[in-house]
Amino acid sequence: MTFRSHMDIALEEARNAAARGEVPVGACVIAPDGTVIARAGNRTRELSDPTAHAEVLAIRAACAALGSERLTGHDLYVTLEPCPMCAATISFARIARLYYGAGDPKSGGVAQGARVFSHPQCHHKPEVYDGIAAPEAEALLTRFFAEKRT
């Protein structure tokens, strides 16, 4: 099987989140055969739920669809470097590969900040690929926050 990025789906979910007034972050879970199992954008404000990050919502939906708390062999695409909470969720779900777009120097939990996957307490470490469609993901975030400041 040839590698195919699904970041376009995550970016669409990020754009949808921005349209709802949410921070524009989107995610999707992909099965080993390339099927999209779940997709989501941030909904923290809409749901009044600080855990309603795109990654958590997509992982919850994928687990529900598959009837399992583990997503062994599955990939997660997300437009922004996951925060520590989301990185822990990714580990607990046993996601095989994490692909993300923009780095997050303020709140990241993978390559910056807490670096969740590098801790000895981390039970599962996915393969991590960063910078996928980063300029587009960064532009969405920059535009969203610039509009909030005006």
Order of alpha helices (4+ residues) and beta strands (2+ residues): alpha-beta-beta-alpha-alpha-beta-alpha-beta-beta-alpha
